[in-house]
Amino acid sequence: MNVEHLVSMANQIASFYKAYPDRVEALSSTARWIRRAWDPRMRTALLQHVDSTGGEGLDPFTLEAIQTYRKDLTPGDTFVRP
């Protein structure tokens, strides 16, 4: 799995939602999109990248969304909207 491509895609998703006026909604929407649209292997690879590099290449907003909703992005867990 190409982690650089995953990082790029995650940043693109987050850049769309980042424009939302409500920051909490923007963060949760970013995570929800990744949760719904990405295969569990893709999410696992992204989370491993965050763990091993601290999120190298991720926009700070993207990284915040991933860290805030990490449990929801972990394969097998259920997404809960705040």
Sequence and secondary structure as in RCSB ss.txt:
>XXXX:A:sequence
MNVEHLVSMANQIASFYKAYPDRVEALSSTARWIRRAWDPRMRTALLQHVDSTGGEGLDPFTLEAIQTYRKDLTP
GDTFVRP
>XXXX:A:secstr
  HHHHHHHHHHHHHHHTTSS HHHHHHHHHHHHHHHS HHHHHHHHHHHHHHSSTT  HHHHHHHHHTHHHHST
T      
